[in-house]
Amino acid sequence: MTTFSQIAALLEPQAIELPSWAFGNSGTRFKVFGSPGTARTVEEKVADAATVHRFTGLAPSVALHIPWDLVDDYAALRRYAEDQGVALGTINSNTFQDDDYKLGALTHTDAKIRQKAIDHHFECIDVMDATGSRDLKIWLAEGSNYPGQADLRGRQDRLHESLSTIYDRLGEDQRLVLEYKFFEPAFYHTDVPDWGTSYVQVAALGERATVCLDTGHHAPGTNIEFIVMQLLRLGKLGSFDFNSRFYADDDLIVGAADPFQLFRILFEVIRGGGYPGTNPDSEVAFMLDQCHNIEAKIPGQIRSVLNVQEMTARALLVDRDALAVAQEAGDVLAAHEVFMDAFSTDVRADLAAWREERGLPANPMRAYAESGHQQQIEADRIGGTQAGWN
């Protein structure tokens, strides 16, 4: 069986991008709940993300969301982030909080509204130019609620036209990443409901257009690791939004609901060449999309990145040679045993030692709790408007 010492070096290049919105107030569909110490500005969000990185060594970049993270000078924000020890990463657009987009944005029948949505993405690309960001991530809350309400094919045609216009504006080193979601807020049909639709749209754009897979955006029972395999096989898996779900798009701590699923996903990422530790040329981006409302923001993100690291380590422990032999021989039980042996291996003590060797806390969760940082920001961040969804 593969040992931790054999895979320890492969953990070195792992990087998990944090979402700025995870450090603002968030909530359910019914209420946004406030919590002490929550960031009030974009700079405080960046500082919180940098704190996660200092304690874990796993989160060297933070994604921004426009217009939630609007500032006058993005070059200055980039310098501020670098001073904090992190980089600015993916830029996320927003076409789901404007009255004009009630019946669609990039798919709307009104050319003026489509152009407004396209112009917003042009603004996001301008932000990317100032921040040095590679990826423009697009999630569309578009669809219809009633049969006959919309021309389904016409909406796909308009979506392609709009995405093509945005894609043509990207720089040579920039990518368009199209996220999909099974349902919500459209309930009869969603314009980009699954990986196949996202793949069809980005494949028509070009090589620098890829798919974003959010682990909470699927129908119950979906084999997500199969989708991971297919997108890697097709060369179109651009990024992950890691989180957990019990029922729908719950945005809970990744690995909380089904750690075995996270393990299976990461095994396919490694098997398919999407992990930089085993394939330095991989361009698959790992990001969290966790922003629930009952856990403290910074330690919640620390917990998530540690969960991803732990399941990555376990996935790397799979004896792929022994697995291949069993698979080729049709030995069902032996193949399953190889797989489960790796998943059942407790790597927590090994990871603690790995961190200490790199000058990181052996137990980042405990180190953060004992640092007094949470109490300090709760005392300092009084007044102002705390950052939130809206």
N, C-alpha and C positions, 0 to 999 in steps of 0.2 A: 504494500500500500504506500502511496505517496505520503511523505512526512512534511511537517510544517517547515522545517529547515530547508527543504528542497524548493518550496514555493515562496519563501519570505521575500526574496528580492523582487518577485513579480508584483508585490503589493506596492512597491515604491512609486510608480507613476500614477496611481489612482487619484483622480480628481473629481469631485462632486460639486457642481455649481449650486449655489443657494439662491432662492428667489427672494427678491427684496420684499415682496408682499408678505412673506412669512413672518416678518418682524413688525408688521402693522397689526392693528386690531382686526379681527375677523370673526366670523360667526356662522350660524346656520342660515337657511333660507329665510328665517323669520326675524333674526336680530343679530346685530354686530355687538359683541361683548367687549368691553374695555378691560384692560388688565394693567396693573402698576408697572411702570418702567418701559412701557411700549414706546417705540420710536416715534418721534414727532416730525422728523424731516427725513429727506433722502439720505443726508449725511449720517444720521443716526442709524438708519437701516444698514448702510454700508459698514459702519463701525460695529454693529451687532454681528454682521456676517463675518467680519474680520476676527471678532472674538471667537466664533466657532472654529475658525481656521487655526487660531493660536492654540486652542486646546486640543485639536484633533490632527492638524496637519493634512486634512483631507479636503478642504473647501477653499481653494485659492481664487475663486471668482464668484461674482454675484450678478444675477440677471436683473435687468430693469424692466419696468412696465410703463408704457406711455399711454395715457397721460398721468398715471398715478405718480410717476417719478419725474415730473417736469422740473427742470432747473433752467436758469438763464444761460449757464456756461457749462457745457458738458466736458469741455477740455479741462476745466478746473475740477470738476467732479472726478474725472479720471485721475488727475494728479492726487486728489484727496484720497481716493481708493488705494492708489499705489503707496502713498505714505502710510496707510493703515496695513499694508501688506497683502492686499488683494487686487485683483483686476476686475474691470467691468466686462460682463459677458454678454449673453443673449439679450437682444432687445425684443420685447413682446409688445405687439400692437393691441389695440382695443377698439373694436367696432360693435360693442354690445351695450354701451351705456349712453347712447345718444338717441333722442326721440326720432331722428330721421331714419334710424336703422331698425325701426319697429318691424318692418316687413322685409328686411334684408339690407345688406351693405354692399359687398362685392357682387351680390347676385340680384340686387334690386332692379325692378323694371325701369326705374327712372335713371337716365344716364347721368343726371346732375348729382344724384345721391351716390351712385357708383363712383363718380369722379371724386366726390368728397372723401369717400373711403380710401380710394387710391392715393389721394393727396396725403391722407394721414400716414399711409405706409411710406410715402416719399419722405415725410418728416422723420419717421423712424429710421430710415436709411441715413438721413443727415445726422441723426444721433449716433448711429453706428460709425459713421466716418469720424466723428469727434471722439468717440470712446475707444475706437479700435476693435469694435465687436465684429465677430465673424457671422453670427446667425441672426436672421430676422425670423422670429417664430410667430406664426399666425394660427389663432384658433377662432373659428367663426361660429357665432351663436345664431345660425341662420337655418331656416327651414319653414315649415308650415304646420298648422294645427288641424286643418280640416281637409278632407278629400275635395278636390276641385278648386281649392283656394289658389293653387299656384301651378304653373307649367313646370313640371319637374325637370324635363329635358332642357327647357329654355334657361332655367337657373344654372344648370351645369355648364351650358354654353357661355353664359355671362360670367360665371366664376372663372372659367378658363381664360376668357378675354381679360378679365381684371388681373388675375394672377400673372398672366403673361406681361402685362404692362408694368407691374411691380417688379417682376423678375428681370426685365430688361434694364431696370434702373440700378440693379445691384452692381457693386464693384467686382472685379475679377476674383478677389479673395473672399467674397461674401457668399452666404448661402441663404436660400429660402427654405424654411422648415414648416411643413403643414401638419398641424395637429388634427386629430379626429376625435369625435365623441359620439357615442351610441345614441344618446338622446339628450334633451334639455338644452335650452328652453323650448325648442320646437318638439312637438309630441306626435304629430302624424308622420312627418318626414324631416330628416335633418340633411342638410346639403353635403356635409362630410361626416358620415356616421361611422365609418369603419376604415381599416387599413387599406382595403382594396380601392375605395374611392379616392383616398388620399394618394395612394400609389399611382392610380391612373392620371390624376391631375398633375402630380409632380413629374411623372415620366414624360408627359407632353411638354414640359417646360425646358428640361435640359439637365445636364450633369450636376449642376449646383443647386438642385431642388431635391429635397429629401423629406422623409416622413418622421414626425415626432410621435412616439408611443407613450401615452399616459397610462400607467398601470391601473387606474381607476375608471377608465373610459370604455368598458366592455360589458356585453351582456353576461349575466350569471352563467358560470360553467364554461366560459370561453377559455380555450387553451392558449394563453398569452405567449408562452414560450415557442409555440408553433409559429405564431406571427413574427416573433423576433427572428426565428430561423429563416423564414421566407424573406423578410426584408433585408436581412444580411446577405442571403443568397442572391438577391436581386441587386445588391449594392445600393439600397435606398433607405436604410435605417440611419437617420441623421442624429436623433437624440431620444433620450428618455425623460419623462417626468415621473419620478418615483414617488409613490405614496401608497396608502392602503385604503381598501374599501370593504365594507361589510354588505352594503346594499346598493349604493349608487356611486356618485362621485364624491366620496366622503372626505378626501384629502387628509387622511390620518397618517400617523407616523408609519413610514415604510417598514414592512416586515411585521407590523403589529397584528394584522389579521391573519396572514398566511405566510410565515417565514419560509415554508417549503416551496411555495410558489416563487418567492424571490430567489431562492437557491436555484430553482430550475431555470428561471429566466437568465440568471448570471452564468449558469453552465452553458446555455446556448450562445450567449454573448461571447464567451471565451472560445467555445467550439467554432463559432462562425467568424472569428477574427475581429470582433468588435471591442476587444479589451486591450488597452495600450501596453499592459504588462507582458502580453504574449504576442502582440502585433503592434509595434511602434508606429506603424503607418495608419492605424485606425483613426477615423475622424468622428466616431460615435461619441456624442456628448452625454454625460450623466448629469442630470439635474433633479433636484427635489421640487415637488409641487405640493408642499404640505403647508396648510395654513388654517388649522382648525382653531378651536376657541377655548379649550379648557386647560391646556398645558402652557407653561411659561415658554416664551418664544425661543430664547437662546438654547436652553437645555433640551427643548424639543427637537431643535435642529441637530444638536450634538448627538442625541439618541439616534436620529435617522441616519446620519452619515456613518455612525459606528455600526448600525445594522447592515448597511450596504457593504461596508468593509468586511464584516464578519462572514456574510454569505458569499462574498467574493472569495475569501480565503477557503471556505469550505468547498466552493465550486472548483477552485484550483487543485484541491486535494483529490478530486476524482482521478482514479488510475485509468487514464484513457486507453492505454495499451491493453490492460486486462478487460476493460469494457468492450473494446473492439473485438477481442478474441471471443468473448462470450456472445456478443451480438452476431458475429459471423457464424458461430457454431449453433446459433438458435437456442442457446441456453438461457432461457427466460429468467430463471431464478438467480443464476450466477450474475447476470447483467444487472438485475435489480439490486442484488446484494452489494455489488461494487458501488453503485450509485448511492445507496442508502448508507453505506459505511462512511462515505465522505460527508454526507449531510449530518450524520449522527456524531461526528467528531467535534469535541468541545475545544475550540481554538482560543477561548478567551484569555487563558493564562499566557499562551504564546503571543497573542496580539499585545497584551500588556507589556511583555518583555520587549517586543518589537518596537513599541512606542518609546520605552525608556531608553533604548539604544539610540534613538533619534532625538533625544532631549525633550520628548513629549510626556505628559502625565500618563502613568500606567492606566489610570482610571479617569478619563476626562470628565465624566459625569460627576464623580465625587470631587475632583479638583475644582470644577466650576462651582459646585455648591459651597465648597470651603473657601473660595477665593474672595467672597464678599462682593463680587462684581454685581450680582443681581440686586443686592441691597443698595449698592451705590447708585445704580441707574434709577432705581425706584425713588431714591431720595432726590436725585438730580433732575429728573424729567417731570417736573411739576409745571403745569400751565401749558399754554399753546394748544394746538390741535393735533391730537395723536393720529398718526397715519392709519388709514383704513382702506377698505375696498372702494369707497365711493367719493 
